[in-house]
Amino acid sequence: MAMQVVWHGTQQESFDLVNAIARNCTCEFGLMGVRLATCAPHRMLTEDQRALNGLLFARRMAERLNSEEFTRAKNTPASRNRGLSSIAAD
């Protein structure tokens, strides 16, 4: 029994994935346009739910990590006012 694969991302994320796969497609087609062999990325789209979930997770995690990389840490008022003696006491 074949398992149905479901995309859990946004429409834009879906467009980005399909475009990335199209740029890297190695499917083989016959003279009449019939697909003779399906490449691994296209098989993933129809057969591998875990891989799709992993790609979506990594994409969203990368965005978050990238945005956090270049933001300055916010100092709380309490930590700004602490002197060396109060830090040493901790």
PyMOL commands that set and color helices and strands:
alter all, ss='L'
color gray80, all
select helices_A, chain A and resi 11-23+40-47+49-69+77-81+84-89
alter helices_A, ss='H'
color red, helices_A
select strands_A, chain A and resi 28-29+35-37
alter strands_A, ss='S'
color yellow, strands_A
deselect
rebuild
show_as cartoon
